[in-house]
Amino acid sequence: MLTFFKIGAVINGIAILIAFIHLVVDAIEQSTTDNVVITLIIVAYIALLTLGYFLKLHNHLKAALIVIWVPAFPVALMGIVFLLLIIINPDFK
């Protein structure tokens, strides 16, 4: 079960990294949008990751797994779909 926790934490970390990169690219390009939603998504992911780690430290591994995998599951599915799209149709025509 600890392996599933680590996998979920890595998936959430990748989602945080992608959202942060999007935020930085928008700042570099001086985008006209204010990116409040992306900032809130980053804060929510960090809060859920912290809560999951806190629960794991206090021996509530099942609750930590639920907290970690609720946002990680859709991100993992989206990653699988994107990977399949790249494999099936690599030229995007």
Backbone as ProteinMPNN parsed JSONL, in Angstrom:
{"seq_chain_A": "MLTFFKIGAVINGIAILIAFIHLVVDAIEQSTTDNVVITLIIVAYIALLTLGYFLKLHNHLKAALIVIWVPAFPVALMGIVFLLLIIINPDFK", "coords_chain_A": {"N_chain_A": [[0.816, -1.196, 0.0], [2.032, 1.143, 0.582], [3.555, 1.626, -1.636], [1.611, 2.324, -3.528], [0.842, 4.732, -2.428], [3.168, 6.25, -2.808], [3.316, 6.255, -5.621], [0.966, 7.66, -6.256], [1.602, 10.096, -5.042], [3.764, 10.903, -6.612], [2.493, 11.219, -9.098], [0.759, 13.334, -8.463], [2.717, 15.236, -7.876], [3.852, 15.575, -10.416], [1.652, 16.714, -11.704], [1.476, 19.133, -10.288], [3.921, 20.254, -11.048], [3.548, 20.543, -13.856], [1.413, 22.383, -13.899], [2.652, 24.537, -12.627], [4.716, 25.104, -14.443], [3.166, 25.953, -16.594], [2.156, 28.289, -15.475], [4.524, 29.796, -15.167], [5.373, 30.019, -17.846], [3.281, 31.55, -18.899], [3.765, 33.883, -17.454], [6.27, 34.624, -18.438], [5.681, 35.066, -21.123], [4.115, 37.234, -20.836], [1.27, 37.128, -20.559], [-2.188, 38.039, -21.006], [-4.039, 37.028, -19.276], [-4.93, 36.424, -15.834], [-4.476, 34.124, -14.364], [-5.54, 33.074, -11.958], [-7.029, 30.807, -11.389], [-5.315, 28.679, -12.033], [-3.329, 29.1, -10.151], [-4.8, 28.617, -7.81], [-5.357, 25.911, -8.235], [-2.795, 24.817, -8.038], [-2.232, 25.419, -5.34], [-4.269, 23.912, -4.104], [-3.554, 21.286, -4.868], [-1.062, 21.088, -3.577], [-1.917, 21.342, -0.935], [-3.52, 19.022, -0.668], [-1.576, 17.059, -1.099], [0.09, 17.544, 1.083], [-1.717, 17.028, 3.186], [-2.201, 14.294, 2.736], [0.383, 13.249, 3.2], [0.657, 13.965, 5.896], [-1.39, 12.403, 7.036], [-0.359, 9.872, 6.457], [1.934, 9.88, 8.022], [0.811, 9.715, 10.531], [-0.141, 7.16, 10.706], [-2.496, 6.57, 9.254], [-3.023, 5.163, 6.756], [-4.875, 4.262, 4.829], [-6.72, 6.388, 4.645], [-4.932, 8.327, 3.798], [-4.228, 7.304, 1.304], [-6.662, 7.584, -0.055], [-6.952, 10.378, -0.04], [-4.717, 11.11, -1.538], [-5.115, 9.768, -3.997], [-7.535, 10.691, -5.048], [-7.235, 13.2, -6.533], [-5.152, 12.271, -8.138], [-5.931, 10.118, -9.73], [-7.645, 10.999, -11.983], [-5.698, 12.535, -13.293], [-3.77, 10.629, -13.912], [-5.262, 9.001, -15.653], [-5.699, 10.84, -17.741], [-3.066, 11.212, -18.577], [-2.509, 8.631, -19.538], [-4.329, 8.507, -21.679], [-3.318, 10.589, -23.322], [-0.803, 9.495, -23.881], [-1.568, 7.195, -25.301], [-2.771, 8.462, -27.505], [-0.522, 9.633, -28.675], [0.941, 7.351, -29.345], [-0.807, 5.957, -31.088], [-1.494, 7.85, -33.106], [0.902, 9.456, -34.173], [1.531, 11.648, -35.86], [-0.361, 13.614, -35.686], [-2.312, 14.461, -37.573]], "CA_chain_A": [[0.0, 0.0, 0.0], [2.917, 2.305, 0.612], [3.958, 1.879, -3.019], [0.517, 3.062, -4.159], [0.921, 6.098, -1.917], [4.283, 6.927, -3.478], [2.942, 6.463, -7.022], [0.002, 8.761, -6.263], [2.307, 11.34, -4.71], [4.553, 11.284, -7.789], [1.545, 11.72, -10.101], [0.356, 14.674, -8.022], [3.871, 16.111, -8.049], [3.95, 15.892, -11.842], [0.569, 17.656, -12.005], [1.887, 20.431, -9.736], [5.001, 20.758, -11.895], [2.973, 20.979, -15.131], [0.652, 23.615, -13.661], [3.61, 25.605, -12.324], [5.376, 25.46, -15.703], [2.196, 26.754, -17.346], [2.124, 29.602, -14.828], [5.773, 30.494, -15.485], [5.367, 30.351, -19.276], [2.382, 32.694, -19.06], [4.426, 35.078, -16.915], [7.345, 35.004, -19.354], [5.067, 35.601, -22.343], [3.307, 38.383, -20.411], [-0.096, 36.838, -20.975], [-3.182, 38.984, -20.488], [-4.853, 36.379, -18.248], [-4.341, 36.58, -14.505], [-4.117, 32.777, -13.904], [-5.956, 32.822, -10.578], [-7.5, 29.425, -11.292], [-4.149, 27.795, -12.015], [-2.699, 29.286, -8.846], [-5.625, 27.892, -6.837], [-5.153, 24.479, -8.469], [-1.493, 24.476, -7.457], [-2.386, 25.46, -3.879], [-5.1, 22.771, -3.706], [-2.748, 20.072, -5.0], [-0.062, 21.076, -2.503], [-2.636, 21.083, 0.318], [-3.893, 17.605, -0.632], [-0.349, 16.288, -0.949], [0.509, 17.722, 2.474], [-2.666, 16.294, 4.028], [-1.924, 12.869, 2.563], [1.628, 12.94, 3.898], [0.364, 14.073, 7.324], [-2.15, 11.211, 7.418], [0.545, 8.723, 6.404], [2.817, 9.948, 9.188], [0.043, 9.356, 11.725], [-0.594, 5.78, 10.519], [-3.816, 6.482, 8.622], [-2.589, 4.958, 5.38], [-6.032, 4.171, 3.925], [-7.214, 7.752, 4.425], [-3.919, 9.018, 3.0], [-4.364, 6.824, -0.073], [-7.856, 8.206, -0.644], [-6.665, 11.801, -0.259], [-3.722, 11.226, -2.605], [-5.568, 9.242, -5.281], [-8.693, 11.409, -5.607], [-6.804, 14.027, -7.664], [-4.151, 11.61, -8.981], [-6.562, 9.182, -10.665], [-7.952, 11.63, -13.271], [-4.458, 12.966, -13.943], [-3.167, 9.422, -14.478], [-6.059, 8.624, -16.824], [-5.412, 11.798, -18.803], [-1.733, 10.884, -19.077], [-2.616, 7.407, -20.336], [-5.004, 8.857, -22.931], [-2.363, 11.338, -24.145], [0.209, 8.552, -24.336], [-2.188, 6.391, -26.361], [-2.912, 9.306, -28.691], [0.796, 9.784, -29.293], [1.329, 6.063, -29.921], [-1.701, 5.596, -32.188], [-1.476, 8.85, -34.167], [2.017, 10.335, -33.811], [1.712, 12.818, -36.713], [-1.412, 14.57, -35.314], [-2.996, 15.005, -38.754]], "C_chain_A": [[0.858, 1.258, 0.0], [3.407, 2.656, -0.793], [2.884, 2.661, -3.754], [0.501, 4.516, -3.689], [2.015, 6.874, -2.646], [3.966, 7.204, -4.942], [1.959, 7.621, -7.135], [0.657, 10.096, -5.965], [3.143, 11.824, -5.89], [3.647, 11.845, -8.877], [1.078, 13.12, -9.726], [1.504, 15.671, -8.161], [4.071, 16.512, -9.503], [2.868, 16.887, -12.234], [0.899, 19.055, -11.48], [2.959, 21.057, -10.616], [4.469, 21.278, -13.234], [2.203, 22.286, -14.953], [1.589, 24.787, -13.378], [4.352, 26.052, -13.584], [4.45, 26.315, -16.558], [2.126, 28.173, -16.78], [3.366, 30.424, -15.181], [5.814, 30.903, -16.958], [4.443, 31.529, -19.539], [3.013, 33.98, -18.533], [5.536, 35.559, -17.844], [6.782, 35.639, -20.619], [4.215, 36.836, -22.07], [1.874, 38.249, -20.917], [-1.066, 37.832, -20.344], [-4.075, 38.354, -19.428], [-4.143, 36.473, -16.904], [-3.994, 35.247, -13.842], [-4.461, 32.505, -12.442], [-6.36, 31.366, -10.401], [-6.32, 28.462, -11.223], [-3.414, 27.909, -10.685], [-3.479, 28.55, -7.76], [-5.488, 26.382, -7.002], [-3.829, 24.029, -7.859], [-1.58, 24.435, -5.934], [-3.2, 24.263, -3.389], [-4.319, 21.462, -3.797], [-1.708, 19.982, -3.89], [-0.726, 20.781, -1.16], [-3.024, 19.609, 0.425], [-2.671, 16.711, -0.466], [0.161, 16.362, 0.49], [-0.403, 16.961, 3.428], [-2.434, 14.79, 3.93], [-0.663, 12.442, 3.288], [1.426, 12.982, 5.413], [-0.401, 12.84, 7.813], [-1.265, 9.967, 7.416], [1.47, 8.707, 7.616], [2.116, 9.504, 10.466], [-0.681, 8.026, 11.565], [-2.045, 5.659, 10.072], [-3.6, 6.308, 7.121], [-3.765, 4.876, 4.413], [-6.609, 5.552, 3.63], [-6.224, 8.543, 3.574], [-3.992, 8.591, 1.541], [-5.563, 7.457, -0.767], [-7.575, 9.662, -0.977], [-5.687, 11.985, -1.421], [-4.31, 10.833, -3.958], [-6.805, 9.922, -5.841], [-8.253, 12.37, -6.71], [-5.845, 13.304, -8.617], [-4.788, 10.702, -10.027], [-6.946, 9.843, -11.987], [-6.705, 12.098, -14.024], [-3.77, 11.766, -14.596], [-3.935, 8.958, -15.716], [-5.791, 9.552, -18.0], [-4.028, 11.535, -19.404], [-1.732, 9.636, -19.942], [-3.271, 7.698, -21.679], [-4.059, 9.622, -23.851], [-1.279, 10.418, -24.701], [-0.334, 7.665, -25.45], [-2.384, 7.197, -27.635], [-1.584, 9.484, -29.415], [1.222, 8.487, -29.973], [0.497, 5.743, -31.16], [-1.571, 6.555, -33.361], [-0.342, 9.848, -33.912], [2.163, 11.583, -34.673], [0.664, 13.897, -36.468], [-2.073, 15.229, -36.516], [-4.431, 14.555, -38.792]], "O_chain_A": [[0.457, 2.301, -0.517], [3.643, 3.823, -1.107], [3.2, 3.568, -4.525], [0.184, 5.421, -4.462], [1.809, 8.018, -3.051], [4.306, 8.269, -5.456], [2.101, 8.472, -8.013], [0.308, 11.113, -6.564], [3.223, 13.027, -6.141], [3.991, 12.841, -9.513], [1.009, 14.0, -10.585], [1.281, 16.826, -8.525], [4.42, 17.657, -9.792], [3.127, 17.807, -13.011], [0.63, 20.05, -12.153], [2.914, 22.254, -10.898], [4.893, 22.337, -13.697], [2.331, 23.196, -15.772], [1.347, 25.902, -13.838], [4.589, 27.245, -13.772], [4.889, 27.286, -17.175], [2.047, 29.143, -17.535], [3.262, 31.617, -15.463], [6.242, 32.011, -17.282], [4.783, 32.416, -20.322], [2.813, 35.05, -19.108], [5.723, 36.763, -18.019], [7.324, 36.621, -21.128], [3.654, 37.416, -23.0], [1.347, 39.125, -21.602], [-0.796, 38.394, -19.282], [-4.804, 39.07, -18.741], [-2.919, 36.588, -16.839], [-3.278, 35.241, -12.84], [-3.738, 31.776, -11.764], [-6.064, 30.759, -9.372], [-6.337, 27.523, -10.428], [-2.929, 26.909, -10.155], [-2.88, 27.927, -6.883], [-5.5, 25.65, -6.013], [-3.759, 22.973, -7.232], [-1.057, 23.513, -5.308], [-2.86, 23.662, -2.37], [-4.412, 20.622, -2.903], [-1.498, 18.91, -3.324], [-0.168, 20.054, -0.338], [-2.875, 19.007, 1.488], [-2.733, 15.706, 0.242], [0.611, 15.361, 1.046], [0.07, 16.322, 4.369], [-2.469, 14.091, 4.943], [-0.638, 11.388, 3.924], [1.958, 12.139, 6.134], [-0.097, 12.297, 8.876], [-1.408, 9.103, 8.281], [1.755, 7.646, 8.172], [2.754, 8.979, 11.378], [-1.706, 7.786, 12.205], [-2.743, 4.73, 10.479], [-3.945, 7.179, 6.323], [-3.668, 5.368, 3.289], [-6.95, 5.85, 2.485], [-6.628, 9.339, 2.725], [-3.837, 9.418, 0.642], [-5.482, 7.823, -1.94], [-7.916, 10.133, -2.062], [-5.826, 12.926, -2.202], [-4.036, 11.49, -4.962], [-7.105, 9.744, -7.022], [-8.871, 12.353, -7.774], [-5.735, 13.685, -9.782], [-4.231, 10.536, -11.112], [-6.607, 9.305, -13.04], [-6.668, 12.058, -15.254], [-3.247, 11.875, -15.706], [-3.328, 8.567, -16.713], [-5.668, 9.094, -19.136], [-3.853, 11.63, -20.619], [-1.04, 9.58, -20.959], [-2.823, 7.193, -22.709], [-4.002, 9.332, -25.046], [-0.884, 10.55, -25.859], [0.36, 7.41, -26.435], [-2.187, 6.676, -28.732], [-1.543, 9.483, -30.646], [1.802, 8.518, -31.059], [1.041, 5.304, -32.174], [-1.54, 6.112, -34.509], [-0.6, 10.971, -33.479], [2.86, 12.512, -34.264], [0.792, 14.999, -37.0], [-2.364, 16.425, -36.486], [-5.166, 14.913, -39.713]]}, "name": "protein", "num_of_chains": 1, "seq": "MLTFFKIGAVINGIAILIAFIHLVVDAIEQSTTDNVVITLIIVAYIALLTLGYFLKLHNHLKAALIVIWVPAFPVALMGIVFLLLIIINPDFK"}
